[in-house]
Amino acid sequence: MVIEKRMTLSYSVTRLYNRLIIYNMVIYMIDKKYIFYLCMMFMSFDSSAKSIFIGDSLTLSLAKGAKELDVLEYYYLDRSGLINGAFYDWLAFVQRMPVSSPDIIIVSLGANDGISASASYRYNQKIRQFISVLKTRYPAANIIWVLPPAMKNTQTENALVNTRRIISETAIIAGYTVFDPRPLTGRTWTYSVNGIVLRTADGIHYTPEAGKLISEQIYQTVRQNL
């Protein structure tokens, strides 16, 4: 992986309720693709689960929706997935991720991986390789894979039926937990639930409210099982 360019966007120190938080946001230009990286180094008197978020553009809302002090780092790239390695190779990236000690790794990939039934085995293998690297590098971390939400575009949604199935089935063998956001955001594409807008007008992404709702539910589920 060749890093062609690195730009530091911002750096600030904030003190909130006995917590010192240092934000350092960086954009890496890797193989002519921009990948966003946010590192939050923190000192806190409160213990909390430390997490890393990895994935496509849906990842951003989830990471921002999480409690600030829970997030160590997050990495996301628009239109990326595991199938199209020519666009971006996530397997190569996780092999070179900075060393850290997360309690939880939250993966949000699959929305750009619409597949046919005939591609199921190949996708299964890519997932297993990806998870194997994460487990080797972060053996103490619980890995949570967030399934793609329901999509507004019918063709896109139909292509994700096999994707969700393979991610769910592979979890048993590869050893990660699957989180399905659809009970919260709608089994079919739904703009709002109980008066709360959860999806953006593009029919794909989460609103900040949805990101917070999903992340809170993930953390609650994980903590109950610890």
LUMROLO-862100 format. One record per residue (C-alpha): residue in three letters; y, x, z; residue number from 1. Coordinates in steps of 0.25 Angstrom, whole numbers, plus 2048, in hexadecimal, padded with zeros to 3 digits. Layout:
BEGIN
KOLVO/resn/Y/X/Z/resi
KOLVO/ALA/Y/X/Z/NUM
...
//
This chain:
BEGIN
KOLVO/resn/Y/X/Z/resi
KOLVO/MET/800/800/800/1
KOLVO/VAL/80D/806/7FC/2
KOLVO/ILE/81A/802/803/3
KOLVO/GLU/825/803/7F9/4
KOLVO/LYS/830/7FF/801/5
KOLVO/ARG/833/7FB/80F/6
KOLVO/MET/840/7F4/814/7
KOLVO/THR/844/7F1/822/8
KOLVO/LEU/84B/7E4/822/9
KOLVO/SER/84F/7E2/831/10
KOLVO/TYR/84D/7E8/83E/11
KOLVO/SER/852/7E2/84B/12
KOLVO/VAL/84F/7E2/85A/13
KOLVO/THR/84F/7D5/862/14
KOLVO/ARG/84C/7D3/870/15
KOLVO/LEU/847/7C5/874/16
KOLVO/TYR/842/7C0/881/17
KOLVO/ASN/83D/7CE/886/18
KOLVO/ARG/838/7D2/879/19
KOLVO/LEU/83C/7DD/870/20
KOLVO/ILE/83A/7DA/861/21
KOLVO/ILE/83C/7E4/856/22
KOLVO/TYR/83C/7DE/848/23
KOLVO/ASN/839/7E7/83C/24
KOLVO/MET/838/7E0/82E/25
KOLVO/VAL/834/7E8/822/26
KOLVO/ILE/831/7E4/814/27
KOLVO/TYR/826/7ED/80D/28
KOLVO/MET/826/7EE/7FE/29
KOLVO/ILE/817/7F0/7FB/30
KOLVO/ASP/812/7F1/7ED/31
KOLVO/LYS/81F/7EA/7E9/32
KOLVO/LYS/81C/7DE/7F2/33
KOLVO/TYR/825/7DC/7FE/34
KOLVO/ILE/81D/7DA/80C/35
KOLVO/PHE/825/7D6/818/36
KOLVO/TYR/822/7DD/825/37
KOLVO/LEU/828/7D9/833/38
KOLVO/CYS/825/7E1/83F/39
KOLVO/MET/829/7DC/84C/40
KOLVO/MET/827/7E7/857/41
KOLVO/PHE/829/7E0/865/42
KOLVO/MET/829/7E3/873/43
KOLVO/SER/826/7D7/87C/44
KOLVO/PHE/823/7D3/88A/45
KOLVO/ASP/81B/7C7/885/46
KOLVO/SER/80D/7C9/880/47
KOLVO/SER/80A/7C3/872/48
KOLVO/ALA/800/7C3/867/49
KOLVO/LYS/805/7CE/85C/50
KOLVO/SER/803/7C9/84E/51
KOLVO/ILE/804/7CE/840/52
KOLVO/PHE/806/7C4/834/53
KOLVO/ILE/801/7C8/826/54
KOLVO/GLY/801/7C0/819/55
KOLVO/ASP/809/7B9/80E/56
KOLVO/SER/816/7B2/80F/57
KOLVO/LEU/811/7A7/819/58
KOLVO/THR/810/7B2/823/59
KOLVO/LEU/81F/7B3/825/60
KOLVO/SER/820/7A6/82B/61
KOLVO/LEU/814/7A8/834/62
KOLVO/ALA/819/7B5/839/63
KOLVO/LYS/827/7B0/83C/64
KOLVO/GLY/822/7A4/842/65
KOLVO/ALA/81A/7AC/84C/66
KOLVO/LYS/821/7B0/859/67
KOLVO/GLU/829/7BD/857/68
KOLVO/LEU/822/7C5/861/69
KOLVO/ASP/814/7C2/85C/70
KOLVO/VAL/817/7C8/84E/71
KOLVO/LEU/815/7D7/84C/72
KOLVO/GLU/816/7D7/83D/73
KOLVO/TYR/814/7CE/831/74
KOLVO/TYR/812/7D1/823/75
KOLVO/TYR/813/7C8/817/76
KOLVO/LEU/814/7C8/808/77
KOLVO/ASP/817/7BC/7FF/78
KOLVO/ARG/80D/7B7/7F6/79
KOLVO/SER/802/7C1/7FB/80
KOLVO/GLY/7F4/7BE/7FF/81
KOLVO/LEU/7E6/7C5/7FF/82
KOLVO/ILE/7E2/7C1/7F1/83
KOLVO/ASN/7EC/7C8/7E8/84
KOLVO/GLY/7EC/7D6/7ED/85
KOLVO/ALA/7F4/7DA/7E1/86
KOLVO/PHE/800/7D3/7E6/87
KOLVO/TYR/7FE/7D8/7F4/88
KOLVO/ASP/7F2/7DF/7FB/89
KOLVO/TRP/7F2/7DA/80A/90
KOLVO/LEU/7E5/7E1/80D/91
KOLVO/ALA/7EC/7EF/80A/92
KOLVO/PHE/7F8/7EB/812/93
KOLVO/VAL/7F0/7E7/81F/94
KOLVO/GLN/7E9/7F4/81E/95
KOLVO/ARG/7F7/7FB/820/96
KOLVO/MET/7FE/7F2/829/97
KOLVO/PRO/805/7F8/835/98
KOLVO/VAL/7FD/7FB/841/99
KOLVO/SER/7FF/7F0/84C/100
KOLVO/SER/7F7/7E8/857/101
KOLVO/PRO/7F8/7DA/853/102
KOLVO/ASP/7F1/7CF/85B/103
KOLVO/ILE/7F1/7C6/84F/104
KOLVO/ILE/7F2/7C8/840/105
KOLVO/ILE/7F6/7BB/839/106
KOLVO/VAL/7F2/7BB/82A/107
KOLVO/SER/7F9/7B1/820/108
KOLVO/LEU/7F3/7B4/813/109
KOLVO/GLY/7EC/7AA/809/110
KOLVO/ALA/7F8/7A2/804/111
KOLVO/ASN/7F8/7AA/7F7/112
KOLVO/ASP/7E9/7AC/7F6/113
KOLVO/GLY/7E5/79F/7EF/114
KOLVO/ILE/7D7/7A1/7EA/115
KOLVO/SER/7CC/79A/7E3/116
KOLVO/ALA/7BE/798/7E9/117
KOLVO/SER/7B9/7A4/7E1/118
KOLVO/ALA/7C2/7AE/7E7/119
KOLVO/SER/7BE/7AA/7F5/120
KOLVO/TYR/7B5/7B6/7F7/121
KOLVO/ARG/7C0/7C0/7F3/122
KOLVO/TYR/7CA/7BA/7FC/123
KOLVO/ASN/7C0/7BA/807/124
KOLVO/GLN/7BE/7C9/805/125
KOLVO/LYS/7CD/7CC/805/126
KOLVO/ILE/7CF/7C4/812/127
KOLVO/ARG/7C4/7CC/819/128
KOLVO/GLN/7C9/7D9/814/129
KOLVO/PHE/7D7/7D5/819/130
KOLVO/ILE/7D2/7D1/827/131
KOLVO/SER/7C9/7DD/828/132
KOLVO/VAL/7D5/7E6/827/133
KOLVO/LEU/7DE/7DE/831/134
KOLVO/LYS/7D2/7DE/83B/135
KOLVO/THR/7D0/7ED/839/136
KOLVO/ARG/7DF/7F0/83B/137
KOLVO/TYR/7E1/7E6/846/138
KOLVO/PRO/7D4/7E4/84D/139
KOLVO/ALA/7DA/7DD/859/140
KOLVO/ALA/7E2/7D3/851/141
KOLVO/ASN/7DE/7C4/84F/142
KOLVO/ILE/7E0/7C1/840/143
KOLVO/ILE/7E5/7B3/83D/144
KOLVO/TRP/7E5/7AF/82E/145
KOLVO/VAL/7EF/7A3/82B/146
KOLVO/LEU/7EA/79A/81F/147
KOLVO/PRO/7F3/797/814/148
KOLVO/PRO/7FA/789/817/149
KOLVO/ALA/7F9/77D/80E/150
KOLVO/MET/801/780/801/151
KOLVO/LYS/80A/776/7FA/152
KOLVO/ASN/806/77A/7EC/153
KOLVO/THR/7F8/773/7E9/154
KOLVO/GLN/7F3/77F/7E1/155
KOLVO/THR/7F7/789/7EB/156
KOLVO/GLU/7F0/781/7F6/157
KOLVO/ASN/7E3/77F/7EE/158
KOLVO/ALA/7E2/78E/7EC/159
KOLVO/LEU/7E3/790/7FB/160
KOLVO/VAL/7D7/787/7FF/161
KOLVO/ASN/7CD/793/7FC/162
KOLVO/THR/7D7/79D/802/163
KOLVO/ARG/7D7/796/810/164
KOLVO/ARG/7C8/794/80F/165
KOLVO/ILE/7C5/7A2/80D/166
KOLVO/ILE/7CF/7A7/818/167
KOLVO/SER/7C9/79D/822/168
KOLVO/GLU/7BA/7A1/81E/169
KOLVO/THR/7BD/7B0/81E/170
KOLVO/ALA/7C3/7AF/82C/171
KOLVO/ILE/7B5/7AD/832/172
KOLVO/ILE/7B0/7BA/82C/173
KOLVO/ALA/7BC/7C3/82C/174
KOLVO/GLY/7C0/7BF/83B/175
KOLVO/TYR/7CE/7B9/83A/176
KOLVO/THR/7D3/7AB/83F/177
KOLVO/VAL/7D9/7A1/834/178
KOLVO/PHE/7E5/799/838/179
KOLVO/ASP/7E7/78D/82F/180
KOLVO/PRO/7F6/788/82F/181
KOLVO/ARG/7F4/77B/828/182
KOLVO/PRO/7F1/773/835/183
KOLVO/LEU/7FF/777/838/184
KOLVO/THR/806/776/82B/185
KOLVO/GLY/7FE/76C/823/186
KOLVO/ARG/7F0/76B/81D/187
KOLVO/THR/7F8/768/810/188
KOLVO/TRP/806/76E/80D/189
KOLVO/THR/80F/767/816/190
KOLVO/TYR/81E/76A/817/191
KOLVO/SER/820/766/825/192
KOLVO/VAL/818/761/831/193
KOLVO/ASN/81D/758/83C/194
KOLVO/GLY/82B/75B/836/195
KOLVO/ILE/82A/76A/837/196
KOLVO/VAL/82B/771/829/197
KOLVO/LEU/820/77B/828/198
KOLVO/ARG/81F/77E/819/199
KOLVO/THR/82A/783/810/200
KOLVO/ALA/82E/77C/803/201
KOLVO/ASP/826/786/7FB/202
KOLVO/GLY/819/780/7FF/203
KOLVO/ILE/814/78D/804/204
KOLVO/HIS/81B/793/810/205
KOLVO/TYR/81C/790/81F/206
KOLVO/THR/829/78C/825/207
KOLVO/PRO/82D/794/832/208
KOLVO/GLU/829/788/83A/209
KOLVO/ALA/81B/789/834/210
KOLVO/GLY/81A/798/836/211
KOLVO/LYS/81D/796/845/212
KOLVO/LEU/813/78A/846/213
KOLVO/ILE/808/792/840/214
KOLVO/SER/80A/79F/847/215
KOLVO/GLU/80B/798/854/216
KOLVO/GLN/7FE/791/852/217
KOLVO/ILE/7F7/79E/84E/218
KOLVO/TYR/7FC/7A5/85A/219
KOLVO/GLN/7F8/799/863/220
KOLVO/THR/7EA/799/85D/221
KOLVO/VAL/7E8/7A8/85E/222
KOLVO/ARG/7EC/7A9/86C/223
KOLVO/GLN/7E3/79E/870/224
KOLVO/ASN/7D8/7A6/86B/225
KOLVO/LEU/7DB/7B3/871/226
//
